[in-house]
Amino acid sequence: MEKEMMSKDDFLYPRGRYYGQVKPENLVFNSNLQEFAQRVSYICNLETGGKMPPDEAYKQIKALWKQLKRSKKQLKIGQEPFQNNSSEADE
């Protein structure tokens, strides 16, 4: 039986399955969230291992958090789609 070789990217950046409501914006945000978690894990491990100073680790994690927040806002995750039009619909 032949085993498939795992690519370096699949090993370094594993992806979990998505079980939520399947919409394009949810899938994109889930991908961004998994990437955020993976990068934070690497930064934490580098800092714990003494390869990165704590203040640098904090700065990098803060920058990643801002990217994730921006992604959430751009994808309109958690917002009601017809929230602003509710008064117009009642007329």
Stockholm file with secondary structure:
# STOCKHOLM 1.0

chainA/1-91         MEKEMMSKDDFLYPRGRYYGQVKPENLVFNSNLQEFAQRVSYICNLETGGKMPPDEAYKQIKALWKQLKRSKKQLKIGQEPFQNNSSEADE
#=GR chainA/1-91 SS CCCCCCCHHHHHSCCCCCCSCCCHHHHHHHHHHHHHHHHHHHHHHHHHTTSSCHHHHHHHHHHHHHHHHHHHHHHTTTSCTTSTTHHHHHC
#=GC SS_cons        CCCCCCCHHHHHSCCCCCCSCCCHHHHHHHHHHHHHHHHHHHHHHHHHTTSSCHHHHHHHHHHHHHHHHHHHHHHTTTSCTTSTTHHHHHC
//
